C-alpha cells in the first residue's frame, strides 16, 4: 500500500530551489574580461596549475564564480590553468544571479 504525500511534502517538491536550473546560469566569458581578486590569499604552485590544466581539458565541472565587476571570487587556479592553455573563454557564474 502506497501512502499519499502530505501537503507539506507536496509543497516542498513544488518549491523552487535556489539551485534549480543552475546550469542555465553558467555563461561562457572571455578570459580577458575577468579580473583576479587582488586580495586573493591562495597561491597555486606550478604542480597545482599543471594538474588543473589536465583536469580542465578533460572536463570542467565547476564554473568560475564572479561578481558584478567580473572579479573572480572563486576559481583563480582554474583561470590560471585556462590562461596557460590559451583558452579564449571559460565557464562562469555570477554570485548575483
N, C-alpha and C positions, 0 to 999 in steps of 0.2 A: 504494500500500500504506500502510495506516494503522498506526502503532505504538501499542502498548498503553502507557498511562501507567504510570510506575514506582510502586512502593509509596509512596515519599516524596511524589510528586505527588498520589496519591490521598488520603494523609493530610492534606496541605496543603489540599486542596479541602474536606475534611470538618471541618477545624479551625474552631472558631468565632472569627470575627474580633471584636475589641472594638468594631468599627464596624458590625457586623451589626445590623440592626433599630434603627438609631439613631433613625429617625423614630418608632418605638414609644415612645421615651423622652421625646419632646417633650411637655410639658404646658402647657396654657393656664393662666396665673395672672393674678390681678387685679393691676393696676399698684400698687394701694395696699399690697399685700403685699411688694413689692420695695423694697430699700434700696440706694441707690448706695454703692459702696465709698468711704469718707471720704477715703482717700489716693490716689484715682484721679488720676494726673498729667495726663491728657489733658483738654483744654478744647476744646469744639466751638463754632465760630463760628455765627452765625445762618444764614450761607450753607450751611454743612455740615448744619445741622439741617433747613433747607428742602429740601435735596437728599434727605436721608434720609426726610423726610415724603413726598416724591414717590415714592420707591422703596418704602416700606412699604405705601403704598396700592395700588400695582400688584402687588407680590409681596413676600413675606417669606421669604427662603431660609435665614437664619441665626438660630437661636433665641438668646435672651439666656442667657448662662452664669451660673448662680447656685451658691452653696454651701448648706450645710445651714441657715444662718440667713437665707436669702433675700437675701443680699447679692449684688449684681451684681458679677461678676468680669470680664465682658466683655460689651459691648453698651450702654454708657452712652448713646451717641449715639442708638441705636435706641430706648432707653427715653425719652429726652427728646423724640424725634420723636413717639412714641406718646402721650406726655402732652399735647403740643401739639395733636395730632389728637383728643384726648379719647377715646382708645380705652379700653374698660373692661378688656381683657385683652391679654396678649402671649404669644407662644410662648417657653417657657423650657426649659432642660435643666440638670439638676443635674450637677455635676462628680463627685458621689459614686456615681452610678448605674453 
